[in-house]
Amino acid sequence: MKSFRVVITPFAGENIRKSYEWLRVENPVYADEWLRGVRDKMLELKTLPESHALAPESDAFDSEIRQLLFGRGTPWRIFFTIDTDTVHVLHIRHGSRDYWRL
């Protein structure tokens, strides 16, 4: 089975940091669990990233944008692209937010 390298873009890294900071205020017990979970989910993209659906926003971009859902209830959305043998994590946002726009 092919193994992909997972690269987190600076923008996605900032999304993670800000979301974690918000969660530490809103739900400190859950914040560390969320951080571990989102990291583990992104690492799952090492195998079969193509198995995840195209994001509804994909048509607005020049390349295919896929999404990985994470969490219960209204899940977090992890947006990524696949480039040969590398998965680029582009953005992370809560599912209750509007569609991602440039």
N, C-alpha and C positions, 0 to 999 in steps of 0.2 A: 504494500500500500504506500502510495506517495505521501511524503511528509512535507508540509509547507512551513515556511518561516513566518512567524507572526510579528508584524511591526506595528507599534502603536504610534500614531502621528502625534505631534505636539498638541494639536487641537483636541484630539481624543483624550490625551493625558490630562489636559486642563479640564475637560468635561468630567473626568473621573475625580479629580481633586476637588472641584467645586461641588459635585454631587455628594461626595464623602463629607465635606465640611457641612453642607446643609443637613445631611442625615445625622451627623454628630450632635447637632442642635435639636433636631426634630425627634430623633429616635436613637439615642446613643447606644442602646443595647444592640440594635440591629446594624448600626453603621459598620462595625468591623466584619460582621458576617456578610454584609453586602459587598464590601471591598474584596474579601476572599472569593466570594461567589462570582463576581464580575471578572476577576482575574482568571479563575478556573474556566469560566465560559469562553473567554477569549483564547485561552490556550487550547481549548477543544477544536479551534479552527485549524489546528495543525493537520487534522485529518478531515477529509471530505467537506471542505468549505462550500463546495458547489451544491451540497444537499440543502442548503438554506435558501429560502425564497428570495426573489427580487423584492426590494423595498418598493412600496407604492411610489416613492419619490424618484425612482430610478430614471424614469423618462425625462426628468428635468436636467439630467447630467449627461456628460459626454461619454461616460463609461458605465458599465453595469454596477449598480449599487445593490448589495445584498444586505439582509438583516438577520441578526440572531436575536431571539427573544430570551430575556432572562428575568426570572422572578414570578411570583404568584400574582393573581388578581390582574391588575393592569401592569403588564411587564415593561421592563426597560428594553430599549431597542439599541442594539449594537450594530452600527452600519460599517460595512467593509467592502473592499474590492479585492479581486484576485488578479495578480499579475504574474504569470508563469508559475513560479514556485514560491511566491510571497503573498501573504494576506496582509493588506494594509487596513488597520482599524482606523476609521475616519472620524467617527462621531458616536457619542453615547448620549441618549436622552430618554427621559421617562415617557412611557407610552401615552400618558394623558396630555402631553404637549401637542401642539399643532404639528402638521407635517413639516419636515425639514426643508428649508428653502435657503438658497444662496444669498 
